[in-house]
């Protein structure tokens, strides 16, 4: 099959090049921009049956007019007690800041809808609520809440008296691009007031809020994409030029992979536009990095065989044909292992993993196709000029029949060859000692990685660059207000047998509220607002900064009326059978502690209900912590499922290719051992970089790292084992191992360095998750390249085939029949084998 493909490429190389060019141009013009085809929402990728997703639907049904989108929060703070300056600062808000923000809304058609009350939750993440259709185009600004607002305005004054909040509620979700212009105009307004000296002396204004966090994250993600892609190209060019010392030869793999990646991104955008895939921002990073890392490796192997064929006297066209025919099967098997391993993510519940399980294998397939067609066509076209300026020498190439000649130019006159030869001879003498020593060094890190594999963080804010405005604003906000204020939680209690508008229903709500108040320290609860405590349970609830002279009776009656409107509702045909509780947690809504606290809060609410009502009552929870809790649960299930599927699929491929059981099992265990070692090192490194702020690796790292390292690690093992089987026909079972290590050492090491360098380009991104993934992937590939593949695998094979493992004697018997004395003598071949 591959010989036929090689012949086709040789005979019709102009058509091959034209076909790829046409495919690139056609998909380029047809595909929409990636930003329009990809979604920005994070929790929308949770399964539809997740509790938080179902709760969002119920809240939308129960409170259809409750605009719960995103917000912009202005933090006004002083380094001293605010109270002596409170009157002046409140006047500045009412006379300058609030009217300025309102004018921004008026310029866009006015506030999105009428302000009905001011005691809504400060932050909310229910993005599914439908807003009433405005009579004309309106601003996305829904309302403006300030400390001057009667009643709930007191909640916007910090307990320590050093900070005030102005909250601008928006109708859009927090990652929406529509928010950007409003945020920018708000920032301009603040800068304008500061420049004109209208801000009271000593008062500082910082901007944060969910919409600002969303904007900063999207900007950081885009910056990471551009910087990572640029660094990837630079890294690949530098490494290829250093290895080949032939600029044109370095550009051929780059052109091949770049072409395939761009076509893949275009196709993915088209599939996303058609609804066949749900793309997400950041997917292009994973696609690009893996495609360049694996694709350049494939081209490197192909080019090595191409140079070998040239050295045998073939012309460039014949050499390209022979290269495809001889290495096509090995490259396809290698690529199939990676595609199959990473493709197992398709079976994940979390949408981002599932879509990556489709997009990445599709890209790798296109890269493989380009390697076997586009790259040899370019090589045939370039001829020996591909090796300029060393066309007349035999110093360019990898893994030829005379490796000493091939590598001497690059590694100090055969130095690299001598290194691999020395390693092979040393392993023959001390295989057991080397194996046990290596395992002993790696084991502590592997054990640590296994113990901490579930120690992950979901902190959306900590993932942002430290210098971003929202990070600084959120940090300041949490200094003066409970950390949970950036993501409040709402509970919807539904009891078909209770009328929460009646005294009996109020009594139930009051009992629940009292239970939460009594246990608030134990539950990690900062505040509760409900039908019976609409202004909360803190000391601030009794304050009023509106300056209005309102009789106590009128104030109480107005508060109760507003509370019934906001906290009591019906579902379906039932009226007033549902009520809500708005909770503010002490800890960050993204923390593991908040998840545990939320679980206890739910249990406390259920236990406070009348015994007869508990069975029929339903409790729905929305908010950041509820979504993070579901994400943690789904991730844990996906992690176990993906790990089993990846291991099983790769193990099956190894058995089919190697036709044995013991060796494939060991190869799988060795790469798994390497993965946990990498994970342990990753924890140590990032902890040492930030001992106080490190809360674990990002939750996406472990799953992506597992799928990639297992698949790519076995990719290299397949090349090694294939060469061992080939060398065994001529050298015997033991010396075949050292011969294969000697012949594949330079090429696989070069591929590992290139792939690790490609992954290391992720370190240039501004998001923490990209830095962690880049380090982990680069370290893991280098560990596999220079420890697992050249030490752990050959040492075990020597012990196994030498009969030095009593329990496995006979398990290492080769499936090949040696050629006899005429094939090898004293471990030295009588004729040179060809191939990789």
Buried (B, 14 or more C-beta within 10 A) or exposed (E): EBBEBBBBBBEBBEEBBEBBEEBBEEBEEEBEEBEEBBBBBBBBBBBEEBBBBBBBBBBBBBBEEBBBBBBBBBBBBBEEEBEEBBEEBBEBBBEBBBEBBBEBBEEBBBBBBEEEBBBBBBBBBBBBBEBEEBEEEBBBBBBBBBBBBBBBBBBBBBEEBBBBBBBBBBBBBBBBEEBBEBBEBBBEBBEEBEEEEEBBEEBEBBBBBBBBBBBBBBBBBBBBBEBBBEBBBEBBBEBBBEBBBBEBBBBBBBBBBBBBBBBBBBBBBBBBBEEEBBBBBBBBBBBBBBBBBBBBBBBBBBBBBBBBBBBEEBBBBBBBBBBBBBBBEBBBBBBBBBBBBBBBBBBBBBBBBBBBBBBBBBBBBBBBBBBBBBBBBBBBBBBBEBBEEBEEEBBBBBBBBEBEBBBBBBBEEBEBBBBBBEBBEBBBEEBBEBBEEBBEEBBEBBEBBBEBBBBBBBBBBBBBBEEBBBBBBBBBBBBBBBBBBBBBBBBBBBBEEBBBBEEEBBBBBBBBBBBBBEBBEEBBBBBBBBBBBBBBBBEBBEBBBBEEEEEEEEBEEBBBEBBBBBBBBBBEEBEBBBBBBBBBBBBBBBBBEBBBBBEBBBEBBBEBBBEEBEEEBEBBBBBBBBBBBBBBBBBEBBBEBBBEBBBEBBBEBBBEBBEBEBBBBBBBEBBBBBBBBBBBBBBBBBBEEEEEEBBBBBBBBBBBBBBBBBBBBBBBBBBBBBBBBBBBBBBBBBBBBBBBBBBBBBBBBBBBBBBBBBBBBBBBBBBBBBBBBBBBBBBBBBBBBBBBBBBBBBBBBBBBBBEEBEEBEEBBEBEBEBBEEEBBEEBEBEEEBBBB
